[in-house]
Amino acid sequence: MTDRTLYIVTCGAPLASRVGDGVREARSRGWNPYVIPTDAALPWLEDQDLSGAPIITGNRKPGESKRTPKADAVAVVPLTFNSLNAWANGNATTYPLTTLSAALGSRTPTVAVPFAKHDLAGHPAWLASLAVIRYAGVRVIDPHDGATASLEPVASGTGDSVTGRFRWEWVFGELSILMARVSREGNDVVVSGG
């Protein structure tokens, strides 16, 4: 185990079926992963081997101690249309959204993999919300090919094939870049544990 903590926030889309792969990849790279699913993501996690990674759901109860250490980084895989827009607008109405909003506010290194169909990505809020999180320093990755300069919507009916081709190494490559920047700049501000 390591002292580096990674929150893997996951939303309800086919790419959530690969969270177990992300947990194993995180551990192989020296991260201690915590999975923070939206309610819609929970069914995608049911049959996955998460290798003992804690799954953190719901807000803490009064008097309950923190359930996670501070995050050194956050990966949002996948990020759905609804969660993207709520996050960009600062709507901290659920534990995953509170976690993401706190990550933006504290400038915690964050990588996001948006996953939306053409009709949703065609809504004006999509581009506006992407602009907000990019402005705040989030690295956005295309789920098709790992590109960071462009982002293609997921064509209807292709979610499973896009999911099958997705590589967690894309996420960890971008996290490495962000973490190196934090080390150079001496920025040690991180998300508070939940």
C-alpha positions as CSV (number, residue, x, y, z in Angstrom):
1,M,0.0,0.0,0.0
2,T,1.0,3.6,-0.4
3,D,0.3,7.0,1.1
4,R,-0.9,8.3,-2.2
5,T,-4.7,8.3,-2.3
6,L,-6.8,8.3,-5.4
7,Y,-10.6,8.9,-5.4
8,I,-12.2,7.1,-8.4
9,V,-15.5,8.8,-8.9
10,T,-17.7,6.8,-11.2
11,C,-21.1,7.7,-12.8
12,G,-23.8,5.5,-14.4
13,A,-22.6,4.7,-17.9
14,P,-21.1,1.6,-19.6
15,L,-17.5,2.7,-18.8
16,A,-18.3,2.2,-15.1
17,S,-18.0,-1.6,-15.8
18,R,-14.2,-1.0,-16.0
19,V,-13.8,0.5,-12.5
20,G,-12.2,-2.8,-11.3
21,D,-9.6,-2.5,-13.9
22,G,-8.9,1.1,-12.7
23,V,-8.5,-0.1,-9.1
24,R,-6.0,-2.7,-10.1
25,E,-4.1,-0.3,-12.3
26,A,-4.1,2.2,-9.5
27,R,-2.6,-0.3,-7.1
28,S,0.0,-1.4,-9.7
29,R,1.1,2.3,-9.9
30,G,1.4,2.8,-6.2
31,W,-2.0,4.4,-5.5
32,N,-4.4,3.6,-2.7
33,P,-7.9,3.8,-4.5
34,Y,-11.3,4.6,-3.0
35,V,-14.3,4.2,-5.3
36,I,-17.0,6.9,-5.0
37,P,-20.0,5.9,-7.2
38,T,-23.1,7.9,-8.0
39,D,-26.4,6.1,-7.3
40,A,-26.7,5.3,-11.0
41,A,-23.2,3.7,-11.1
42,L,-23.9,1.3,-8.3
43,P,-25.5,-1.4,-10.5
44,W,-22.4,-1.3,-12.8
45,L,-20.2,-2.2,-9.8
46,E,-22.2,-5.2,-8.5
47,D,-20.4,-8.0,-10.3
48,Q,-16.9,-6.4,-10.4
49,D,-13.8,-7.5,-8.5
50,L,-12.7,-4.2,-6.9
51,S,-9.9,-6.0,-5.1
52,G,-11.0,-4.8,-1.7
53,A,-11.1,-1.1,-2.6
54,P,-13.5,0.7,-0.3
55,I,-16.7,1.9,-1.9
56,I,-17.8,5.1,-0.3
57,T,-21.5,6.0,-0.6
58,G,-23.8,8.6,1.0
59,N,-22.8,11.5,3.2
60,R,-21.3,10.9,6.6
61,K,-23.7,10.9,9.5
62,P,-23.3,13.4,12.4
63,G,-20.4,12.3,14.6
64,E,-19.2,9.7,12.1
65,S,-15.4,9.9,11.5
66,K,-14.0,10.5,8.1
67,R,-14.1,7.5,5.8
68,T,-11.2,8.4,3.6
69,P,-7.8,10.0,3.8
70,K,-7.3,13.2,1.9
71,A,-7.1,12.7,-1.9
72,D,-3.9,13.3,-3.7
73,A,-5.8,13.0,-7.0
74,V,-9.2,12.3,-8.5
75,A,-10.2,10.3,-11.5
76,V,-13.8,10.6,-12.8
77,V,-14.4,7.6,-15.0
78,P,-16.9,7.8,-16.6
79,L,-18.4,11.3,-16.2
80,T,-22.0,11.5,-17.5
81,F,-23.8,14.5,-18.9
82,N,-25.9,15.0,-15.7
83,S,-22.9,14.8,-13.4
84,L,-20.7,17.0,-15.6
85,N,-23.3,19.8,-15.6
86,A,-24.0,19.5,-11.9
87,W,-20.3,19.5,-11.1
88,A,-19.5,22.5,-13.3
89,N,-22.4,24.5,-11.6
90,G,-21.2,23.6,-8.1
91,N,-24.2,21.5,-7.2
92,A,-22.9,19.5,-4.3
93,T,-26.2,17.7,-3.7
94,T,-24.7,14.2,-3.4
95,Y,-21.5,12.8,-1.9
96,P,-19.8,12.2,-5.4
97,L,-20.7,15.8,-6.4
98,T,-19.5,17.2,-3.1
99,T,-16.2,15.3,-3.7
100,L,-15.9,16.7,-7.2
101,S,-16.8,20.2,-6.2
102,A,-14.2,20.1,-3.4
103,A,-11.6,18.8,-5.8
104,L,-12.2,21.8,-8.1
105,G,-12.1,24.3,-5.2
106,S,-8.9,22.9,-3.8
107,R,-7.2,22.4,-7.2
108,T,-6.6,18.7,-6.5
109,P,-5.2,17.1,-9.7
110,T,-8.2,15.7,-11.5
111,V,-8.7,13.7,-14.7
112,A,-12.2,13.2,-16.2
113,V,-13.4,10.9,-18.9
114,P,-16.8,12.3,-20.2
115,F,-19.1,9.7,-21.7
116,A,-22.3,11.0,-23.4
117,K,-24.2,10.3,-26.6
118,H,-24.4,12.8,-29.5
119,D,-27.9,14.1,-28.5
120,L,-26.7,15.0,-25.0
121,A,-23.3,16.3,-26.1
122,G,-25.2,18.5,-28.6
123,H,-26.9,20.4,-25.7
124,P,-25.3,23.8,-25.1
125,A,-24.7,23.0,-21.5
126,W,-22.2,20.2,-22.5
127,L,-19.6,22.6,-24.0
128,A,-20.1,25.2,-21.3
129,S,-19.6,22.7,-18.5
130,L,-16.5,21.2,-20.2
131,A,-15.1,24.7,-20.5
132,V,-15.7,25.3,-16.8
133,I,-13.9,22.2,-15.6
134,R,-11.1,22.6,-18.0
135,Y,-10.6,26.2,-16.9
136,A,-10.4,24.9,-13.3
137,G,-7.5,22.6,-14.4
138,V,-9.3,19.3,-15.0
139,R,-7.7,17.1,-17.7
140,V,-10.4,15.8,-20.0
141,I,-9.8,12.6,-21.8
142,D,-11.7,11.2,-24.8
143,P,-12.9,7.7,-24.0
144,H,-12.3,6.6,-27.6
145,D,-8.6,7.1,-27.9
146,G,-7.2,9.0,-24.8
147,A,-6.9,12.3,-26.6
148,T,-6.9,15.4,-24.5
149,A,-7.2,18.0,-27.3
150,S,-10.5,16.8,-28.6
151,L,-13.6,14.9,-27.3
152,E,-16.0,12.9,-29.4
153,P,-19.5,11.9,-28.2
154,V,-20.2,8.2,-27.9
155,A,-22.4,7.2,-30.9
156,S,-25.6,5.5,-29.8
157,G,-25.2,1.7,-29.6
158,T,-21.3,1.9,-29.4
159,G,-21.0,2.3,-25.6
160,D,-19.8,-1.3,-25.1
161,S,-17.2,-1.2,-27.9
162,V,-15.9,2.2,-26.6
163,T,-15.7,0.7,-23.1
164,G,-13.8,-2.4,-24.4
165,R,-11.1,-0.2,-26.1
166,F,-10.7,2.2,-23.2
167,R,-7.3,2.1,-21.5
168,W,-6.8,3.2,-17.9
169,E,-3.2,3.9,-18.7
170,W,-4.6,7.1,-20.4
171,V,-5.9,8.3,-17.1
172,F,-2.8,7.5,-15.2
173,G,-0.6,9.1,-17.8
174,E,-2.5,12.4,-17.4
175,L,-2.4,12.0,-13.6
176,S,1.4,11.6,-13.7
177,I,1.6,14.9,-15.7
178,L,-0.6,16.7,-13.2
179,M,1.2,15.2,-10.2
180,A,4.6,16.2,-11.6
181,R,3.2,19.8,-12.0
182,V,2.1,19.8,-8.3
183,S,5.5,18.6,-7.2
184,R,7.3,21.3,-9.2
185,E,5.0,24.1,-8.0
186,G,4.9,22.8,-4.4
187,N,1.1,22.8,-4.4
188,D,0.0,20.5,-1.6
189,V,-3.7,21.5,-1.4
190,V,-5.9,18.4,-1.6
191,V,-9.5,17.4,-1.1
192,S,-10.6,16.8,2.5
193,G,-11.5,13.2,3.4
194,G,-15.2,12.3,3.3
